[in-house]
Amino acid sequence: MHGPASSGWLLVALCAVTGAYCLARMRSGAEGQRSAAGGEALMGFGMAAMAVPAAVFTPPSWAWPVYAAVFGAAGVHALWAARAGAHHLHHLVGAGAMVYMSVVMAGSPAHAHGAGGSGVPLLTGALLLYFAGYVLLTGVRLVPVAAVAGGGGGGPAGWGDRPELARACRLSMGIAMVAMLLTL
């Protein structure tokens, strides 16, 4: 992605830490946590790789089609998994957004993003609206869980089994997606 290097590195760190936590969630005892965590880890690490500032590293031209293929396959998997739960539709939209960003990055020179005065393309705008809404909804859902989580219950939960951390993970990836779409 293209933009200030300091914000790019913060985005890389946020996405990499989120991806690492999602990998830890894959060891959860709850089947629902494990099934979603793999796709979310892929998204986190993929977003971290795409967010590396262009001034530091410009990926070779073959990298963008590889990104598109990997996230296209993740999208097909999410579509298949959506039969079991609607949450996977969000994974489908996220994978589609990653494919879209990969295609845009492949077709543009490194310094031309955001230039030209043509405005925001329709698909970029639609994705921005979706992820901004997702961030707001997830943030609202996170508040009651965090307030209730400290109120006691049955025994300590492992890191992979804490629903408020999983929601915070999804929230941070949604915020990162909005930032990446804005810099596209």
ABEGO torsion letter per residue (X at the ends): XBEBAAAAAAAAAAAAAAAAAAAAAAABABAAAAAAAAAAAAAAAAAAAAABBAAABBBBAAAAAAAAAAAAAAAAAAAAAAAABAAAAAAAAAAAAAAAAAAAAAABBAAABGBGGAEBBAAAAAAAAAAAAAAAAAAAAAAAAAAAAAAEEBEBBBAAABAAAAAAAAAAAAAAAAAAAAAX
